[in-house]
Amino acid sequence: MLFNSFAFLLAFLPLALALHWLAERFAPALRLPVLVLLSLVFYGWWDWRFLPLLVLSIGINWLIAEAFQKTKAGGLITLAIVLNLAVLAVFKYFNFFADLAGMIPGLPAPKLDVALPLGISFFTFHHIMYLTDLRRGQAPRYDLVRYALYIAFFPQVLAGPLVRWREIMHQLDERPYQRPDAAERIARGLMLLTFGLAKKVLIGDPLAEYANPVFATAAAGKVVSMMEAWQATLAFTFQIYFDFSGYTDMALGLALLFGIVLPQNFEVPYRSRSIQDFWRRWHMTLSRFLRDYLYIALGGSRHGLPRQVWALFATMALGGLWHGAGLTFVAWGVAHGLALIVALFWRRAGWPMPAPLGWLLTFLFVVLCWVLFRATSFEAAVTIYKGLFGLAPIGTGFKWRALLPAAAFAIIGPTAWNLVHKLPPARWIAVLTGLLFVIILLKIGEDANYEFIYFQF
């Protein structure tokens, strides 16, 4: 069930809000179990066969956490993390490594014909964050219901944001509709939901029509002109931002409707003036996870320059692999890792970087790297790069109408999070939000592209 579908917006969400309000109003002790049940129904709607995987994942990890609380045996946490990564590897990376093994002559490489469970990368990382902090003595014990809600809360379970236990668990014991600012929270939640829908349906989806045919042409081994290459690359650059940040805004808005504040995930990333700044603004919760649970674990900046260079390279390469089971994703991560390393040496040398030049170089680098992220193979990526760098016919018919407003909103405009929290939830804003919501519903009914790009990760 997708956030931008009629089934969710007109059926599941109203019913879920009604059940949650009844529980919070008349049976507060049932509020959290109701949210857990709703979250499991939401997850199982996509494919009920994967619901037992999520339930078992929650149960086993919670039982291991309980055993650790009693024994303090660090090996239990290590075992749990290994099991989580093993399950992720089987579903997401088994065929990837089978393909690599198949490159060796004579080596059998069987494959698994299984679908990728939605959200497995995200709920796996949620388990790892809690278990790691539990072993460090930073995380407390939680009962099964609260732990299940932390992992499976439906606004975040499919594609984040990656929420640390300390950011959400203290909110679960509140009576959200009894707060003095309850009405304001609901109003801001509805605005975030609507703005996120608008970013996805009105801006992101039309850009797919500019990008998808060109990347399909490259995947088919055909020539891509210079005009087509720049059109498709710029279109995907803005499409993935509005698609993913739109989903995140919807997730934050939905969570607010149920009394939960989730962390912001985007802060105008295409306004960044350096590659480090980009990763502080793009998928911010993933960046913090990679920093705190991988980069620092690999040595970070505390063990000398060679160790720091290695930590940056390995972290970003693994971050690329997390995004997708393909060498092009690894190459995308490696490219960003190398850029961060170059930036590190630049800063250590004390060389200046004018702000306009820093923005231009950062934006061009990010745009060029998106080709690796979007292309289905290195051959397709090379075809696109040939067009970008003028090694193919110039071509004609550059489509720009959807690109101009997308570029303006992505680079100049405010984030939905900042906008919603600066505007008072006045009546006229509520009316305009309602009208925009109706327009989006009509658009969904006509020709919307329902899929979210990050659901494949």
C-alpha positions as CSV (number, residue, x, y, z in Angstrom):
1,M,0.0,0.0,0.0
2,L,1.5,3.3,-1.1
3,F,1.1,6.6,0.5
4,N,0.0,8.1,-2.8
5,S,-2.7,5.5,-3.5
6,F,-6.5,5.8,-3.2
7,A,-6.5,2.7,-1.0
8,F,-4.2,4.4,1.6
9,L,-5.5,8.0,1.4
10,L,-9.2,7.3,1.3
11,A,-9.5,4.0,3.2
12,F,-6.6,2.9,5.4
13,L,-5.7,6.4,6.7
14,P,-9.2,7.5,7.8
15,L,-9.9,4.1,9.4
16,A,-6.5,4.1,11.1
17,L,-7.0,7.7,12.5
18,A,-10.4,6.8,13.7
19,L,-9.2,3.6,15.5
20,H,-6.2,5.5,17.0
21,W,-8.4,8.3,18.3
22,L,-10.9,5.9,19.9
23,A,-8.1,4.0,21.6
24,E,-6.4,7.2,22.8
25,R,-9.7,8.7,24.0
26,F,-11.4,5.7,25.6
27,A,-8.7,3.0,26.2
28,P,-5.2,4.7,26.4
29,A,-3.6,1.4,27.3
30,L,-4.6,0.0,23.9
31,R,-3.2,2.9,21.9
32,L,0.2,1.4,21.2
33,P,-1.1,-2.2,20.5
34,V,-3.5,-0.6,18.0
35,L,-0.7,1.3,16.3
36,V,1.3,-2.0,16.1
37,L,-1.7,-3.8,14.6
38,L,-2.3,-1.1,12.1
39,S,1.4,-1.1,11.1
40,L,1.4,-4.8,10.5
41,V,-1.8,-4.6,8.4
42,F,-0.2,-1.8,6.4
43,Y,3.0,-3.8,5.8
44,G,1.1,-7.0,5.0
45,W,-1.1,-5.3,2.5
46,W,1.8,-5.2,-0.1
47,D,2.5,-9.0,0.2
48,W,1.2,-10.9,3.3
49,R,3.8,-13.6,2.7
50,F,6.5,-11.2,4.0
51,L,4.6,-10.2,7.1
52,P,5.9,-13.3,9.1
53,L,9.5,-12.1,8.2
54,L,8.9,-8.8,9.9
55,V,7.1,-10.3,12.9
56,L,9.9,-12.9,13.4
57,S,12.5,-10.2,12.9
58,I,10.9,-8.2,15.7
59,G,10.4,-11.1,18.0
60,I,13.9,-12.7,17.7
61,N,15.7,-9.4,18.1
62,W,13.6,-8.5,21.1
63,L,14.2,-11.9,22.7
64,I,18.0,-11.5,22.2
65,A,17.9,-8.0,23.7
66,E,16.0,-9.5,26.7
67,A,18.6,-12.2,27.1
68,F,21.4,-9.6,26.9
69,Q,19.8,-7.6,29.6
70,K,20.0,-10.6,31.9
71,T,23.4,-12.0,31.0
72,K,25.3,-9.0,29.6
73,A,26.9,-11.3,27.1
74,G,28.1,-9.1,24.3
75,G,28.2,-12.1,22.0
76,L,24.4,-12.2,21.9
77,I,24.3,-8.7,20.3
78,T,27.0,-9.8,17.8
79,L,24.9,-12.8,17.0
80,A,21.8,-10.7,16.5
81,I,23.6,-8.2,14.2
82,V,25.0,-11.1,12.2
83,L,21.6,-12.7,11.8
84,N,20.1,-9.4,10.7
85,L,22.7,-8.9,8.1
86,A,22.5,-12.5,7.0
87,V,18.7,-12.2,6.3
88,L,19.3,-8.9,4.4
89,A,22.1,-10.6,2.4
90,V,19.9,-13.5,1.4
91,F,17.0,-11.4,0.2
92,K,18.9,-8.5,-1.3
93,Y,22.4,-9.6,-2.2
94,F,22.4,-13.4,-2.8
95,N,21.9,-13.1,-6.5
96,F,24.3,-10.2,-6.7
97,F,27.1,-12.3,-5.2
98,A,26.0,-15.2,-7.3
99,D,26.5,-13.1,-10.5
100,L,30.0,-12.2,-9.3
101,A,30.8,-15.8,-8.6
102,G,29.4,-16.7,-12.0
103,M,32.2,-14.7,-13.6
104,I,34.6,-17.4,-12.5
105,P,34.7,-20.1,-15.1
106,G,33.4,-23.5,-13.9
107,L,32.0,-22.2,-10.6
108,P,28.3,-23.0,-10.1
109,A,26.3,-19.9,-9.2
110,P,22.7,-20.8,-8.2
111,K,20.2,-18.0,-7.8
112,L,17.1,-17.4,-5.6
113,D,13.9,-16.4,-7.2
114,V,12.5,-14.3,-4.4
115,A,11.1,-10.8,-4.2
116,L,12.8,-8.1,-2.1
117,P,10.7,-7.5,1.0
118,L,9.8,-3.8,1.2
119,G,11.7,-1.9,3.8
120,I,14.1,-4.7,4.8
121,S,17.1,-2.4,4.5
122,F,15.5,0.1,6.8
123,F,14.1,-2.1,9.5
124,T,17.4,-4.1,9.5
125,F,19.3,-0.8,10.3
126,H,16.7,0.0,13.0
127,H,17.5,-3.3,14.7
128,I,21.2,-2.6,14.5
129,M,21.0,0.9,15.9
130,Y,19.1,-0.2,19.0
131,L,21.2,-3.4,19.6
132,T,24.5,-1.6,19.2
133,D,23.4,1.1,21.6
134,L,22.1,-1.5,24.0
135,R,25.5,-3.2,24.1
136,R,27.1,0.2,24.7
137,G,24.9,0.8,27.7
138,Q,23.2,3.7,26.1
139,A,19.7,2.2,25.3
140,P,17.3,1.0,27.9
141,R,15.0,-2.0,27.9
142,Y,11.7,-1.8,26.1
143,D,8.7,-4.1,26.2
144,L,7.7,-6.0,23.1
145,V,4.9,-3.7,22.1
146,R,7.1,-0.6,22.2
147,Y,10.0,-2.3,20.4
148,A,7.6,-3.6,17.7
149,L,6.2,-0.1,17.2
150,Y,9.8,1.3,16.9
151,I,10.6,-1.2,14.2
152,A,7.3,-1.4,12.3
153,F,5.6,2.1,12.7
154,F,4.0,2.3,9.3
155,P,5.0,5.9,8.3
156,Q,8.7,4.9,8.5
157,V,8.9,1.1,7.9
158,L,9.1,1.1,4.2
159,A,11.6,3.9,3.3
160,G,12.6,5.7,6.5
161,P,13.6,8.1,7.8
162,L,16.0,6.0,9.8
163,V,14.9,6.9,13.4
164,R,17.1,6.3,16.4
165,W,15.3,4.9,19.5
166,R,16.1,8.0,21.5
167,E,14.3,10.2,18.9
168,I,11.0,8.4,19.2
169,M,10.6,6.1,22.2
170,H,9.9,8.8,24.8
171,Q,7.0,10.0,22.7
172,L,5.1,6.7,22.9
173,D,3.9,7.3,26.4
174,E,2.2,10.6,25.6
175,R,-1.5,11.2,25.1
176,P,-1.1,13.1,21.8
177,Y,-4.6,14.3,21.4
178,Q,-4.7,15.7,25.0
179,R,-1.8,18.0,24.4
180,P,-2.5,21.8,24.2
181,D,-0.9,21.9,20.7
182,A,-2.7,18.8,19.4
183,A,-4.8,20.8,16.9
184,E,-1.6,22.6,15.6
185,R,0.2,19.3,15.3
186,I,-2.6,17.8,13.3
187,A,-2.8,20.8,11.0
188,R,1.0,20.7,10.4
189,G,0.8,17.0,9.8
190,L,-1.9,17.5,7.1
191,M,0.2,20.2,5.5
192,L,3.3,18.0,5.4
193,L,1.3,15.1,4.0
194,T,-0.1,17.3,1.3
195,F,3.1,19.1,0.4
196,G,4.8,15.7,0.2
197,L,2.1,14.4,-2.1
198,A,2.5,17.5,-4.3
199,K,6.3,17.0,-4.6
200,K,5.8,13.4,-5.6
201,V,2.8,13.7,-7.9
202,L,3.0,17.2,-9.4
203,I,6.8,17.6,-9.7
204,G,8.5,14.2,-9.4
205,D,6.3,12.0,-11.5
206,P,6.3,14.3,-14.6
207,L,10.1,14.3,-14.6
208,A,10.1,10.5,-14.9
209,E,8.7,11.0,-18.4
210,Y,11.8,12.9,-19.3
211,A,14.3,10.5,-17.7
212,N,12.9,6.9,-18.1
213,P,12.7,6.7,-22.0
214,V,16.3,8.0,-22.4
215,F,17.8,5.6,-19.8
216,A,15.8,2.8,-21.4
217,T,17.3,3.7,-24.7
218,A,20.8,3.6,-23.2
219,A,20.0,0.2,-21.6
220,A,19.0,-1.1,-25.0
221,G,22.4,-0.3,-26.4
222,K,21.2,2.6,-28.6
223,V,22.8,5.9,-29.1
224,V,21.8,8.8,-26.8
225,S,22.2,12.3,-28.1
226,M,23.8,15.1,-26.1
227,M,20.4,16.8,-25.6
228,E,18.7,13.6,-24.5
229,A,21.5,12.8,-22.1
230,W,21.4,16.2,-20.3
231,Q,17.6,16.1,-20.3
232,A,17.5,12.6,-18.7
233,T,20.3,13.2,-16.2
234,L,18.9,16.6,-15.0
235,A,15.4,15.1,-14.9
236,F,16.5,12.2,-12.7
237,T,18.5,14.5,-10.5
238,F,15.4,16.4,-9.6
239,Q,13.0,13.4,-9.8
240,I,14.8,11.4,-7.1
241,Y,14.9,14.4,-4.8
242,F,11.2,15.2,-5.1
243,D,10.3,11.6,-5.1
244,F,12.2,10.7,-1.9
245,S,11.9,14.0,-0.1
246,G,8.2,13.9,-0.9
247,Y,7.9,10.5,0.6
248,T,9.7,11.7,3.7
249,D,7.5,14.7,4.1
250,M,4.5,12.4,3.8
251,A,6.0,10.1,6.4
252,L,6.7,13.0,8.8
253,G,3.2,14.4,8.3
254,L,1.5,11.0,8.9
255,A,3.5,10.5,12.0
256,L,2.4,13.9,13.3
257,L,-1.2,12.9,12.8
258,F,-0.6,10.0,15.2
259,G,1.3,12.1,17.7
260,I,4.8,11.2,16.7
261,V,7.6,13.6,15.6
262,L,10.1,12.0,13.2
263,P,13.4,13.6,12.3
264,Q,13.9,15.7,9.2
265,N,15.6,14.0,6.4
266,F,16.4,16.6,3.7
267,E,17.6,20.2,4.0
268,V,17.8,21.6,0.4
269,P,20.7,19.3,-0.6
270,Y,21.2,20.9,-4.1
271,R,22.1,24.1,-2.4
272,S,25.2,22.5,-0.9
273,R,28.6,24.2,-1.4
274,S,30.7,21.1,-0.8
275,I,30.3,17.3,-0.9
276,Q,30.4,17.1,2.9
277,D,27.7,19.7,3.0
278,F,25.7,17.6,0.6
279,W,25.8,14.6,2.8
280,R,24.7,16.7,5.8
281,R,21.6,17.7,3.8
282,W,20.8,14.6,1.7
283,H,19.1,11.6,3.4
284,M,20.3,13.0,6.7
285,T,19.3,10.1,8.9
286,L,21.2,7.7,6.7
287,S,24.3,10.0,6.8
288,R,24.2,10.0,10.6
289,F,23.8,6.2,10.7
290,L,26.8,5.7,8.4
291,R,28.9,8.1,10.4
292,D,28.0,6.8,13.9
293,Y,27.8,3.1,13.3
294,L,30.2,2.5,10.4
295,Y,32.7,5.4,9.8
296,I,33.5,5.8,13.5
297,A,33.7,2.0,14.0
298,L,36.2,1.8,11.1
299,G,38.4,4.3,12.9
300,G,37.0,7.7,11.8
301,S,39.3,10.6,12.2
302,R,40.9,9.6,15.5
303,H,43.6,7.2,14.3
304,G,45.5,9.2,11.7
305,L,45.0,10.3,8.1
306,P,45.5,6.9,6.4
307,R,42.9,5.3,8.6
308,Q,40.5,8.2,8.0
309,V,40.9,7.9,4.3
310,W,40.2,4.2,4.4
311,A,37.1,4.8,6.7
312,L,35.7,7.3,4.3
313,F,36.2,5.1,1.3
314,A,34.8,1.9,2.9
315,T,31.8,3.7,4.4
316,M,30.7,5.3,1.2
317,A,31.3,2.1,-0.8
318,L,29.2,0.1,1.6
319,G,26.6,2.9,1.6
320,G,26.4,2.5,-2.2
321,L,25.9,-1.2,-1.9
322,W,23.2,-0.6,0.7
323,H,21.3,1.3,-1.9
324,G,21.2,-1.5,-4.4
325,A,22.6,-4.9,-5.2
326,G,24.7,-3.9,-8.2
327,L,28.2,-2.8,-9.1
328,T,26.9,0.5,-10.4
329,F,25.6,1.4,-6.9
330,V,29.0,0.4,-5.5
331,A,30.7,2.7,-8.1
332,W,28.3,5.5,-7.1
333,G,29.3,5.1,-3.5
334,V,33.0,4.9,-4.3
335,A,32.8,8.1,-6.4
336,H,31.3,9.9,-3.4
337,G,33.9,8.4,-1.1
338,L,36.7,9.6,-3.4
339,A,35.1,13.1,-3.5
340,L,35.0,13.2,0.3
341,I,38.7,12.2,0.4
342,V,39.6,14.9,-2.1
343,A,37.7,17.4,0.0
344,L,39.5,16.2,3.1
345,F,42.9,16.8,1.6
346,W,41.7,20.2,0.2
347,R,40.7,21.3,3.7
348,R,43.9,20.1,5.3
349,A,45.9,22.0,2.7
350,G,44.0,25.2,3.7
351,W,43.1,26.0,0.1
352,P,40.1,28.4,-0.3
353,M,37.0,27.6,-2.3
354,P,34.7,30.5,-3.4
355,A,31.1,29.7,-2.5
356,P,29.7,30.0,-6.0
357,L,32.4,27.7,-7.4
358,G,31.9,25.3,-4.6
359,W,28.2,25.1,-5.3
360,L,28.7,24.6,-9.0
361,L,31.4,21.9,-8.6
362,T,29.3,20.0,-6.0
363,F,26.1,20.2,-8.0
364,L,27.8,19.0,-11.2
365,F,29.5,16.2,-9.4
366,V,26.3,15.0,-7.8
367,V,24.4,15.2,-11.1
368,L,27.1,13.2,-12.9
369,C,27.1,10.5,-10.2
370,W,23.3,10.1,-10.5
371,V,24.0,8.5,-13.9
372,L,25.6,5.5,-12.1
373,F,22.8,5.4,-9.7
374,R,20.1,5.3,-12.4
375,A,21.7,3.3,-15.2
376,T,21.0,-0.4,-15.2
377,S,24.6,-1.3,-16.2
378,F,28.0,0.3,-16.8
379,E,27.4,0.0,-20.5
380,A,24.3,2.1,-20.2
381,A,26.1,4.6,-18.0
382,V,28.9,5.0,-20.5
383,T,26.3,5.6,-23.2
384,I,24.8,8.4,-21.1
385,Y,28.2,9.9,-20.3
386,K,29.1,9.9,-24.0
387,G,26.1,12.1,-24.6
388,L,26.8,14.3,-21.7
389,F,30.4,15.0,-22.8
390,G,29.6,15.6,-26.5
391,L,30.8,12.3,-27.8
392,A,27.4,11.6,-29.4
393,P,25.2,13.6,-31.8
394,I,23.9,16.9,-30.4
395,G,20.3,16.0,-31.1
396,T,17.2,18.2,-30.8
397,G,14.1,18.5,-28.8
398,F,15.4,19.2,-25.3
399,K,12.4,19.1,-22.9
400,W,12.6,21.8,-20.3
401,R,9.1,22.7,-19.1
402,A,9.1,20.4,-16.1
403,L,12.7,21.0,-15.4
404,L,12.6,24.7,-14.7
405,P,10.0,24.7,-11.8
406,A,11.7,21.6,-10.4
407,A,15.1,23.3,-10.4
408,A,13.7,26.4,-8.8
409,F,12.0,24.5,-6.0
410,A,15.0,22.2,-5.4
411,I,17.7,24.8,-5.3
412,I,16.0,28.1,-4.2
413,G,12.8,27.0,-2.5
414,P,12.4,26.1,1.2
415,T,11.9,22.6,2.5
416,A,8.4,21.6,3.3
417,W,9.5,20.9,6.9
418,N,10.7,24.5,7.4
419,L,7.8,26.0,5.5
420,V,5.2,24.1,7.6
421,H,6.8,25.0,10.9
422,K,7.1,28.7,10.0
423,L,3.5,29.1,8.7
424,P,0.7,29.4,11.3
425,P,-2.0,26.8,10.7
426,A,-4.5,29.5,9.9
427,R,-7.9,28.7,8.3
428,W,-7.0,30.0,4.9
429,I,-3.9,27.8,4.9
430,A,-6.0,24.8,5.8
431,V,-8.4,25.7,2.9
432,L,-5.6,26.0,0.4
433,T,-4.1,22.7,1.6
434,G,-7.5,21.0,1.2
435,L,-7.8,22.3,-2.4
436,L,-4.3,21.2,-3.2
437,F,-5.1,17.8,-1.8
438,V,-8.1,17.5,-4.1
439,I,-6.0,18.5,-7.1
440,I,-3.5,15.8,-6.2
441,L,-6.2,13.2,-5.9
442,L,-7.4,14.0,-9.4
443,K,-3.9,13.8,-10.7
444,I,-3.4,10.4,-9.0
445,G,-6.6,9.2,-10.7
446,E,-5.4,10.3,-14.1
447,D,-1.8,9.2,-14.8
448,A,0.3,9.2,-11.6
449,N,3.4,7.1,-11.4
450,Y,2.7,5.2,-8.2
451,E,6.1,3.8,-7.4
452,F,8.5,5.5,-5.1
453,I,12.1,5.2,-6.2
454,Y,13.5,4.3,-2.8
455,F,11.1,1.4,-2.3
456,Q,13.6,-0.8,-4.2
457,F,16.2,-0.3,-1.5
